Amino acid sequence: MTDLAHDKTDHRKVEMPETWQGELKALLWLGIPMALTQLAGFAIYTIDVMMIGRLSPEHLAAASVGVVIYFALYMLGVGPVMAVTPLVSQALGADQDDVYDVRISVRMAQWAVVMMFPFLMLLIIFAEQIATTFGQDPDLSKQAGNYVLALAFGWPFAMATLALRNFLAAIGKTRVPLVLAIITTVINAGLNFLLIFGLFGFPRLELVGAGIASSISAFICYLMYVAYIYLDKDAARFDVFRNFWRPHWYRFREVIKLGWPISLSTVFEGMLFNSCVFMMGVIGVMQVAAYQIALNVAALAFMLPWGLSMAGAVRVGLAKGAGNKAAIKRAGLVTIFAAIVGIMLFAIPIALSPNMVASLYLDISDAKNAEVIALVALFLPVAAAFMLFDAIQVAANQLLRGLSDVNWAMVLAGISFWGVGFPVAFYLGLKTEVGAIGIWYGLLASLFSASVLLGTRFWYLVWRKR
C-alpha cells in the first residue's frame, strides 16, 4: 500500500470517560509523565545556569542575555510542532485507526522545522549586535553571542523532538519519553562538567562549552526518540518516517495556519519575560543575574502545570474529534484544577524559603554574591504570587490550542503581555523609585490579565457558544 492510499470508511471514535473521576485519572495518567518530562527537559537549562553561576555573576548575566535570544528563536519555531497536538488528537478522536492523517501531520511539522532553520541562523549570526542594540554591556554581549551560536546547532533537533513527543502524547505514550528526557539531562550534565570547566583533558570553554553540551544533547535525544518510535509497536504502526521526503502541501499549510498564531502567542508571553532581562540590564548587571535566577525558578515551577496542560490539550482534542462536548467541559475543568494544584507545590515553598532557593544557584559564603542573593530573595515572593495566574493562563491557552482556537488566544495574549504587562513593568521598573521589583509587578499584572481573558475565551467556546 502506498502513502497515498487512505481508507476512512470505517471510523472508530475514541471513547471518553463519563465521570469527573475518570477524566482526572485519564489526565493524570497522561499528564504526570508529560509534566515530569517538561521538568527533566528544562533541567538541562537549569543545570546550565547553576554551573555557569559557579563561574561568576558576570558569566551568569551573559548567559541570561544569550538565553533571551535563543528562546526567541525557540518560540518562533515552537508553533508548527505544537500544531501536532490538535491535528493528531482530533484525527484520532474521530478515528483511532487514521494512521495516514497522523503520519502526514508529524511529517509536515518536521518539514517546517527544517525549512525555518536557515532563516533563524541569520538572526543567530547577529546575536551580539542585537544584545548591544538593547543597551547591554559590550563584553557581556560578545559572550552571549558566542553562547547562542553554540546553542543554535541543537535547535532543529530540539524542535523535531518536540514534534515527535507531541505525537507520542496523542497516542498515550508518555512514560518512555520521560525516561529519554532524564537520560538526556544526565548526558547534558556530564558534558557540561567536561566542557564548561575543562575536566579530564577537555578544553575549558565556559559559556560556549555549555552551549555545545546542550546542542550535542539535543541531537542525541532526537536519535533516541526516532529509535523508540521504530521499536514501539503502537508508535511504529503509524510509520511516521515513511516517505519522509514526500510533500503534502495541504497539511503543510494547515500546520503553518495553526502554528503561526501559537508561535506568536508564545513570543508575546516569552518575550515579555525575556525583555525584562534587558530592562534589568539597564538597572545593573547584578539585577540581571538575580532576575535570571528568579526567572529560572519560576520557569522550573511552570513546567509542571505546562505539562499537565499539554495533556489537557490532548484530552480536549480527542473529545472534539469524537464530537463529545460534555467530555470537553470535563477535560477543561479538570486540567485547570490540576494545573493550579501542581504549581502550588512549588509556589508555597518558594515563597517561604527564598534564601534557601538562592543558595542553590550561588555560593552564599562568597561576599561577592551577597547583592545578587539579596535581590533573588526580594524577587522570589512576587514570582511565587503570580504562579496561580500562570497556571490558569497556561491551562486555558493549551485547552484553546486543543480545540484549534489559536487566533483569539494570540490576540488575548498580545493584549495581556504587551498591552498590560509591558507598560507596567517599564514604568515601575525604569521610571519610578520602585526599581527592579517593579518589573516583577508588571509580570504579575500580565499573568493576571491572561488568566482572566483566556479563561473567559474557553468558557465562552464551551459553555456559551452555540
C-alpha positions in Angstrom: 0.0 0.0 0.0 1.4 3.4 -0.9 1.5 6.5 1.3 -1.4 8.0 -0.8 -3.7 5.0 0.0 -6.1 6.2 2.6 -9.3 4.5 3.6 -11.5 6.2 6.2 -14.7 4.3 5.6 -14.8 2.6 9.0 -14.3 5.1 11.8 -13.7 4.2 15.4 -14.3 7.2 17.6 -12.4 7.4 20.8 -14.3 6.7 24.0 -14.0 9.4 26.7 -14.7 8.9 30.4 -18.2 9.9 31.6 -17.3 10.9 35.1 -15.1 13.5 36.7 -13.0 10.9 38.5 -12.5 9.0 35.2 -11.3 12.2 33.4 -9.0 13.1 36.3 -7.4 9.7 36.2 -7.0 9.8 32.4 -5.5 13.3 32.6 -3.0 12.4 35.4 -2.1 9.1 33.6 -1.2 11.1 30.6 -0.2 14.4 32.2 2.1 13.4 35.1 4.7 11.8 32.9 4.4 14.8 30.5 4.9 17.2 33.4 7.9 15.3 34.6 9.3 15.2 31.1 8.9 19.0 30.9 10.7 19.3 34.2 13.5 17.0 33.1 13.9 18.8 29.8 14.0 22.2 31.5 16.5 20.8 33.9 19.1 21.0 31.1 18.9 24.7 31.2 18.6 24.8 34.9 21.8 22.8 35.2 23.5 25.2 32.7 22.5 28.2 34.9 23.7 26.5 38.1 27.0 25.5 36.6 27.6 28.9 34.9 26.7 30.6 38.1 29.8 28.9 39.7 32.0 30.7 37.2 30.9 34.3 38.2 27.8 36.6 38.3 29.1 38.2 35.1 29.1 34.9 33.2 25.5 34.3 34.6 24.4 37.6 33.3 25.9 36.9 29.8 24.1 33.5 29.8 20.9 35.3 30.7 21.1 37.6 27.6 22.1 34.6 25.4 19.1 32.6 26.6 16.8 35.5 25.8 17.9 35.5 22.2 17.9 31.7 21.9 14.4 31.3 23.3 13.2 34.0 20.9 14.2 31.6 18.2 12.7 28.7 20.1 9.4 30.5 20.5 9.3 31.3 16.8 9.7 27.7 15.9 7.5 26.1 18.5 4.2 26.8 16.8 4.3 24.3 13.9 5.5 21.5 16.2 2.8 22.3 18.8 0.2 22.1 16.0 0.9 18.4 16.0 -1.2 18.1 19.2 -4.6 19.3 17.9 -4.1 17.8 14.4 -3.2 14.3 15.7 -5.5 14.2 18.7 -8.6 15.4 16.8 -7.8 12.9 14.0 -7.6 10.1 16.5 -10.6 11.3 18.3 -12.6 10.9 15.1 -10.9 7.6 14.1 -8.4 5.7 16.2 -7.1 3.9 13.1 -6.4 7.0 11.0 -2.6 6.4 10.6 -2.3 8.3 7.4 -3.6 11.6 8.8 -1.3 11.3 11.8 1.7 10.5 9.6 1.4 13.5 7.4 0.9 15.9 10.3 4.1 14.7 12.0 6.0 14.7 8.7 4.9 18.3 7.8 5.7 19.6 11.2 9.3 18.4 10.9 9.4 19.8 7.4 8.5 23.2 8.9 11.4 22.9 11.3 13.9 22.1 8.5 12.6 25.0 6.4 12.8 27.6 9.2 16.3 26.8 10.4 18.3 28.6 7.7 16.4 31.8 8.2 16.8 31.7 12.0 20.5 31.2 11.6 20.7 34.6 10.0 19.4 36.1 13.3 21.7 34.0 15.4 24.7 35.4 13.5 23.8 38.9 14.7 23.1 37.9 18.3 25.9 40.0 19.7 24.7 43.1 17.8 21.1 42.5 18.9 22.3 42.5 22.6 24.3 45.7 22.2 21.4 47.4 20.4 19.3 46.8 23.5 21.9 48.5 25.7 23.8 45.5 27.1 27.5 45.7 28.1 29.7 45.0 25.0 31.8 42.3 26.7 28.6 40.7 28.0 27.1 40.9 24.6 30.1 39.2 22.9 29.9 36.3 25.4 26.2 36.0 24.9 26.6 35.9 21.1 29.1 33.1 21.3 26.8 31.1 23.7 23.8 31.5 21.4 25.8 30.3 18.3 26.8 27.2 20.2 23.2 26.6 21.3 21.8 27.1 17.8 23.0 23.9 16.3 20.8 21.9 18.7 17.7 24.0 17.8 16.4 21.8 14.9 16.8 18.6 16.9 15.1 20.1 19.9 12.1 21.3 17.7 11.8 18.0 15.8 12.0 16.1 19.1 9.1 18.2 20.4 7.0 17.3 17.4 7.7 13.6 18.0 6.9 13.9 21.7 3.6 15.6 20.9 2.7 12.7 18.5 3.6 10.2 21.2 1.5 12.0 23.8 -1.5 11.9 21.5 -1.3 8.1 21.3 -0.8 7.8 25.0 2.9 7.2 25.1 4.4 9.4 27.7 6.5 7.2 30.0 9.4 6.3 27.8 9.7 10.0 26.7 10.2 10.8 30.4 13.0 8.2 30.6 14.6 9.7 27.5 14.4 13.2 28.9 16.1 12.1 32.1 18.8 10.3 30.1 19.3 13.5 28.0 19.6 15.6 31.2 22.3 13.3 32.6 24.2 13.4 29.3 24.0 17.2 29.3 25.2 17.5 32.9 28.2 15.2 32.1 29.1 17.2 29.0 28.8 20.4 31.0 31.3 19.3 33.5 33.7 18.4 30.8 33.3 21.4 28.5 32.5 24.3 30.9 35.3 23.5 33.4 37.7 21.7 31.2 37.9 18.4 33.1 39.8 15.2 32.1 41.8 17.0 29.4 38.9 18.6 27.7 39.3 22.4 26.9 37.8 24.9 29.4 35.1 26.5 27.1 32.9 28.1 29.8 29.7 29.6 28.2 30.5 28.1 24.8 31.0 24.7 26.4 27.6 24.9 27.9 26.1 25.7 24.5 27.9 22.9 22.8 26.8 20.4 25.5 23.2 21.4 25.0 23.4 21.0 21.2 25.0 17.6 21.5 22.4 16.5 24.0 19.6 17.7 21.7 21.0 15.6 18.8 21.3 12.5 20.9 17.8 13.0 22.3 16.3 13.1 18.8 18.1 9.9 17.8 16.7 8.2 20.9 13.1 9.3 20.0 13.5 8.0 16.4 14.7 4.7 17.7 11.9 4.4 20.2 9.2 5.2 17.6 10.6 2.5 15.3 10.8 -0.1 18.2 7.5 0.5 20.0 4.7 -1.5 18.3 1.9 1.1 19.0 4.0 4.0 17.6 5.5 2.0 14.8 2.1 1.3 13.2 1.8 5.0 12.3 5.1 4.7 10.4 5.7 8.4 10.7 9.0 8.4 8.9 7.6 6.6 5.9 8.1 8.6 2.6 9.6 11.3 4.8 10.7 13.4 1.7 7.3 13.3 0.1 5.4 16.6 0.5 1.8 17.1 1.5 1.3 20.8 0.9 -2.3 20.9 2.1 -1.3 19.6 5.5 1.8 21.8 5.5 -0.5 24.8 5.1 -2.6 23.5 8.0 0.5 23.1 10.2 1.5 26.7 9.4 -2.0 28.1 9.7 -2.3 26.6 13.2 1.3 27.1 14.1 2.0 30.8 13.4 -0.6 32.0 15.9 0.8 29.6 18.5 4.3 30.9 17.8 3.2 34.5 18.1 1.3 33.8 21.3 4.4 32.1 22.8 6.5 35.1 21.6 4.1 37.5 23.3 4.5 35.8 26.6 8.1 34.7 26.4 9.5 37.9 25.1 7.9 39.9 27.8 9.7 37.8 30.4 12.9 38.0 28.3 12.6 41.7 27.5 12.7 42.2 31.3 16.2 40.9 31.2 17.1 44.0 29.1 15.2 46.2 31.5 17.2 44.7 34.4 20.3 45.2 32.3 19.6 49.0 32.2 19.5 49.0 36.0 22.6 46.9 36.6 24.5 43.6 36.0 23.7 42.2 39.4 20.0 42.8 38.8 20.3 40.7 35.6 21.9 37.9 37.4 19.3 37.9 40.2 16.5 38.1 37.6 17.9 35.1 35.7 17.9 33.0 38.9 14.4 34.0 40.0 13.1 33.6 36.4 14.7 30.2 36.2 13.0 29.1 39.4 9.6 30.4 38.2 10.1 28.7 34.8 11.0 25.4 36.5 7.8 25.6 38.6 5.9 26.4 35.3 7.0 23.1 33.8 4.5 21.1 35.9 1.3 22.9 35.0 2.6 23.3 31.5 3.0 19.5 31.1 -0.4 18.8 32.7 -1.9 21.5 30.4 -0.4 19.9 27.3 -2.1 16.7 28.4 -5.3 18.6 28.7 -4.9 19.8 25.1 -4.7 16.2 24.0 -7.8 15.3 26.1 -9.9 18.1 24.7 -8.6 17.4 21.2 -9.7 13.8 21.4 -13.1 14.9 22.8 -13.6 17.4 20.0 -12.6 14.8 17.4 -15.2 12.5 18.9 -17.8 15.2 19.0 -18.3 14.9 22.7 -18.9 18.4 24.2 -19.6 17.1 27.7 -16.1 15.5 27.7 -14.6 18.8 26.5 -16.1 20.5 29.6 -14.8 17.8 32.0 -11.4 17.7 30.5 -11.1 21.5 30.6 -12.1 22.0 34.2 -10.0 19.0 35.4 -7.0 20.4 33.6 -7.3 23.9 35.1 -7.7 22.4 38.6 -4.7 20.0 38.2 -2.5 22.9 36.9 -3.3 25.1 39.9 -2.6 22.3 42.4 0.6 21.4 40.5 2.1 24.9 40.6 1.2 25.4 44.3 3.6 22.5 45.1 6.4 24.9 44.0 4.9 28.3 44.9 4.4 27.7 48.6 8.0 26.6 49.5 9.5 29.2 47.2 7.5 32.0 49.0 8.5 30.6 52.4 12.2 30.0 51.7 13.6 32.4 49.1 17.1 32.5 50.6 17.4 28.7 50.5 16.4 28.7 46.9 19.0 31.4 46.1 21.7 29.3 47.7 21.2 26.5 45.1 22.5 28.9 42.4 25.2 30.9 44.2 27.7 30.3 46.9 26.3 32.2 49.8 29.6 32.2 51.7 31.2 34.3 48.9 30.8 38.0 49.7 30.7 39.0 46.0 27.4 37.1 45.7 25.7 38.9 48.6 24.0 41.6 46.4 22.6 39.0 44.0 21.3 36.8 46.7 19.5 39.7 48.4 17.9 40.6 45.1 16.8 37.0 44.5 15.2 36.9 47.9 13.3 40.1 47.0 12.1 38.8 43.6 11.0 35.2 44.5 8.0 36.0 46.7 6.5 38.1 43.8 7.3 35.2 41.4 5.5 32.8 43.8 2.5 35.1 43.9 2.0 35.2 40.2 2.2 31.4 39.8 -1.5 30.9 40.5 -2.4 33.1 37.5 0.4 31.5 35.4 -1.2 28.1 36.0 -4.7 29.3 34.9 -3.5 31.1 31.8 -1.3 28.2 30.5 -4.1 25.7 31.1 -6.6 27.9 29.3 -4.2 28.6 26.5 -3.4 24.9 25.9 -7.1 24.0 26.1 -7.8 26.5 23.4 -5.0 25.0 21.3 -6.5 21.6 21.7 -9.7 23.0 20.2 -7.7 24.6 17.4 -8.9 28.1 18.6 -5.5 29.7 18.2 -6.2 33.1 16.7 -8.2 34.6 19.6 -5.7 33.2 22.0 -3.0 35.0 20.2 -4.8 38.3 20.3 -5.7 38.0 24.0 -2.1 37.0 24.8 -0.8 40.1 23.0 -3.2 42.3 25.0 -2.2 40.8 28.3 1.5 40.7 27.9 2.2 43.8 25.9 -0.9 45.9 26.4 -0.9 45.4 30.2 2.3 43.7 31.4 5.0 45.6 29.5 3.8 49.2 30.3 3.5 48.4 34.0 7.0 46.7 34.1 8.6 49.5 32.1 7.0 52.4 34.1 7.5 50.9 37.5 11.0 49.5 36.8 12.6 52.3 34.9 10.6 55.4 35.6 9.9 55.2 39.3 11.7 54.6 42.6 10.2 51.1 42.8 13.0 49.9 40.6 13.8 46.3 39.8 10.9 44.8 41.8 8.5 46.9 39.8 9.4 44.8 36.7 8.1 41.8 38.6 4.9 43.6 39.3 4.5 44.1 35.6 4.8 40.4 35.1 2.2 39.7 37.8 -0.2 42.1 36.1 0.3 40.4 32.7 -0.4 36.9 34.0 -3.5 38.1 35.9 -4.8 39.6 32.7 -4.0 36.5 30.6 -5.7 34.2 33.1 -8.9 36.2 33.0 -9.0 36.7 29.2 -8.0 33.3 28.1 -10.2 31.6 30.8 -13.1 33.7 29.6 -12.5 32.7 26.0 -12.5 29.0 26.9 -15.7 29.4 28.9 -17.4 31.2 26.0 -16.5 28.5 23.5 -17.5 25.6 25.6 -20.4 26.9 27.6 -21.9 29.9 25.8 -21.2 29.5 22.0 -23.9 27.6 20.1 
